[in-house]
Amino acid sequence: MTAALFTLTFAVAAPFWALMILLPRWVWTARIIQSPLIVLPGLVIYAILIIPALGDVLPAVLSPALDGVRELLGTATGAAAAWAHMIAFDLFAGRWAWLDSRDRGVPALAMAPVLVLMILLGPLGLAAYLALRARSARPAVARAPEPQRLG
């Protein structure tokens, strides 16, 4: 079951990446990516893997040491859970970057390689987006509506 969950993890995230990269202007892409729930399948897979192994996981994360984390990640369950963790967080960060780039008017062609980098090497992709973001226009701030008075 662990191997199947490992394989399923990227499969449940890939359609959202494909929408952001290949169909960034499609109206349904914006509607779908608006929801933070797109990361839910990866989180469910993570929970399925990690909850039964909490006895092994908690010591490694409560008092992290290189040997303990290496030992945990050296198991099939540990590697599959780490993969689900990375895929879910990378997708969440990619979603944020994609939405933010739209607000800032960053061209979709500039975002495509950044999003690919986020898929492959999450933190480096995020760093690339932050660099790109620093050079783009700030989004217009929407004015808060005036409070309504009763009576």
C-alpha positions as CSV (number, residue, x, y, z in Angstrom):
1,M,0.0,0.0,0.0
2,T,2.9,2.4,0.7
3,A,4.2,2.2,-2.8
4,A,0.8,2.8,-4.2
5,L,0.3,5.9,-2.0
6,F,3.8,7.1,-3.0
7,T,2.8,6.9,-6.7
8,L,-0.6,8.4,-6.1
9,T,0.8,11.4,-4.3
10,F,2.2,13.2,-7.4
11,A,-0.7,12.0,-9.5
12,V,-3.2,13.9,-7.3
13,A,-1.1,17.1,-7.5
14,A,-0.1,17.0,-11.2
15,P,-3.4,18.2,-12.6
16,F,-3.3,21.4,-10.6
17,W,0.3,22.1,-11.7
18,A,-0.7,21.4,-15.3
19,L,-3.5,23.9,-15.1
20,M,-1.3,26.6,-13.7
21,I,1.5,26.0,-16.2
22,L,-0.3,25.0,-19.4
23,L,-3.7,26.7,-19.0
24,P,-3.0,29.8,-16.9
25,R,-5.6,31.9,-18.7
26,W,-8.5,29.4,-18.7
27,V,-11.3,30.6,-16.6
28,W,-11.6,27.2,-14.9
29,T,-8.0,27.3,-13.8
30,A,-8.6,30.4,-11.7
31,R,-11.7,28.9,-10.2
32,I,-10.0,25.7,-9.3
33,I,-6.7,27.1,-8.1
34,Q,-8.5,29.7,-5.9
35,S,-9.4,26.9,-3.5
36,P,-6.7,25.9,-1.0
37,L,-8.4,22.6,-0.9
38,I,-6.5,21.5,-3.9
39,V,-3.8,20.3,-1.5
40,L,-6.2,18.1,0.4
41,P,-5.6,14.9,-1.5
42,G,-1.9,15.1,-0.7
43,L,-2.6,15.9,2.9
44,V,-4.9,12.9,3.2
45,I,-2.2,10.6,1.8
46,Y,0.3,12.1,4.2
47,A,-2.2,11.4,7.1
48,I,-2.8,7.8,6.0
49,L,1.0,7.2,6.0
50,I,2.0,9.2,9.1
51,I,-0.7,8.5,11.7
52,P,-0.1,4.8,12.0
53,A,3.7,5.5,12.3
54,L,3.4,8.3,14.9
55,G,5.3,6.2,17.4
56,D,8.4,6.3,15.1
57,V,7.8,9.8,13.7
58,L,7.3,11.8,16.9
59,P,10.7,11.1,18.5
60,A,12.4,12.0,15.2
61,V,10.6,15.4,14.9
62,L,10.3,16.3,18.6
63,S,14.1,16.0,19.1
64,P,15.5,16.0,15.6
65,A,18.9,14.6,15.0
66,L,20.5,13.8,11.6
67,D,20.8,10.1,12.4
68,G,17.2,9.8,13.6
69,V,15.7,11.7,10.6
70,R,17.9,9.7,8.2
71,E,16.7,6.4,9.8
72,L,13.1,7.5,9.5
73,L,13.4,8.7,5.9
74,G,15.2,5.4,5.1
75,T,12.0,3.4,5.6
76,A,9.4,3.1,2.8
77,T,6.8,4.7,5.0
78,G,9.1,7.6,6.0
79,A,10.1,8.3,2.4
80,A,6.5,8.1,1.1
81,A,5.3,10.4,3.9
82,A,8.1,12.9,3.3
83,W,7.2,12.8,-0.4
84,A,3.6,13.5,0.4
85,H,4.7,16.3,2.7
86,M,6.8,17.9,0.0
87,I,4.2,17.5,-2.7
88,A,1.5,19.1,-0.6
89,F,3.6,22.0,0.6
90,D,5.1,22.6,-2.8
91,L,1.6,22.7,-4.3
92,F,0.4,25.1,-1.6
93,A,3.4,27.4,-2.3
94,G,3.0,27.1,-6.0
95,R,-0.7,28.0,-5.7
96,W,0.2,31.1,-3.7
97,A,2.8,32.1,-6.2
98,W,0.5,31.6,-9.1
99,L,-2.3,33.6,-7.5
100,D,0.1,36.3,-6.4
101,S,1.6,36.5,-9.8
102,R,-1.8,37.1,-11.3
103,D,-2.5,39.9,-8.9
104,R,0.9,41.5,-9.8
105,G,0.5,41.0,-13.6
106,V,3.5,38.7,-13.9
107,P,3.3,37.2,-17.4
108,A,2.3,33.5,-17.6
109,L,5.4,32.8,-19.7
110,A,7.6,34.1,-16.9
111,M,5.7,32.0,-14.4
112,A,5.8,28.7,-16.2
113,P,9.5,28.0,-15.6
114,V,9.3,29.2,-12.1
115,L,6.4,26.8,-11.4
116,V,8.3,23.9,-13.0
117,L,11.2,24.8,-10.7
118,M,8.8,24.8,-7.8
119,I,7.6,21.3,-8.7
120,L,11.1,19.9,-9.1
121,L,13.1,21.8,-6.4
122,G,10.5,23.5,-4.2
123,P,12.5,26.0,-2.2
124,L,14.6,27.0,-5.2
125,G,11.4,27.6,-7.2
126,L,10.1,29.7,-4.3
127,A,13.3,31.7,-4.2
128,A,13.0,32.3,-8.0
129,Y,9.5,33.5,-7.6
130,L,10.4,35.8,-4.7
131,A,13.1,37.3,-6.9
132,L,10.7,37.7,-9.8
133,R,8.1,39.1,-7.4
134,A,10.5,41.8,-6.1
135,R,10.7,43.2,-9.7
136,S,7.0,43.1,-10.4
137,A,4.3,45.7,-9.7
138,R,2.5,45.7,-6.4
139,P,-1.1,44.7,-6.7
140,A,-3.7,47.4,-6.3
141,V,-5.1,47.3,-2.7
142,A,-8.8,47.0,-2.7
143,R,-10.4,49.6,-0.4
144,A,-12.3,48.2,2.5
145,P,-16.1,48.8,2.3
146,E,-17.5,51.5,4.5
147,P,-19.2,50.0,7.6
148,Q,-23.0,50.0,7.4
149,R,-24.8,51.9,10.0
150,L,-28.0,50.5,11.5
151,G,-31.0,52.8,11.9
